[in-house]
């Protein structure tokens, strides 16, 4: 895999960068009623999507290790995977959006875009190559039916 940092750690690093931006730029914050509650709801949505994806992997008995997609014992295409080929990464992205809402700093869109681009280029695309080799036409057909992110 091209990505050397596990995606959950990348999520935490990105949240840390967002927090540093929040601390360093107090004049650029936005506030609105219910901001904290909305950020919690969005974080719960992201966590729920991740949980559904992980649960589906456990249900079929395949690996959740993002650094070893070659260990996948079967292609998962049901449940939340009917809507996104990468719901775990989508859940992480939604959690970052919750951070954007909570910190109230529009500059934080930059690390979110960085996360999106990095995960796509160095995690998802290599995974797709491996899954194409492993599952062939079944995976190609799945890719035509279901979007990469959402």
PyMOL commands that set and color helices and strands:
alter all, ss='L'
color gray80, all
select helices_A, chain A and resi 7-24+26-28+35-60+69-71+79-82+87-103+106-145
alter helices_A, ss='H'
color red, helices_A
deselect
rebuild
show_as cartoon
